[in-house]
């Protein structure tokens, strides 16, 4: 089962592996349109990586909580 979740912004593409709870890849699309240079372990991009990781983890948590409530909509 593929458990990679992606978040795409105007600058970055981040892939988060939910079972491993880690970022698999981070690419800066404008500078690397071929997505060849993985920046996930580059300390220069740690701030962007952490921010995007927090967003994706929050989305996963919200989705899982919705499933527990058996409701995917706000009342």
C-alpha positions, 0 to 999 in steps of 0.5 A: 500500500502506498502511504505517501501523501503529497503537498504541492505549493507554488514552490515546493513538492513534499512527499510525506510517508505516513507509516514512517512518519518522515518526509521522503522528498522535498523538491523546489519546483521552480529551480528543479522542474525535473524533480531530480534534487531531493532537498529533504535532508538539506538544512537550508530548507528545514524551515520549509520542510517543517512547515509543509510537514506540519500542514500535511500531518494536520490534514491527515489528523483531521481526516482520521478524526472525521472518519472516527466521527463518521463524518467528513463534513462540518455541521 
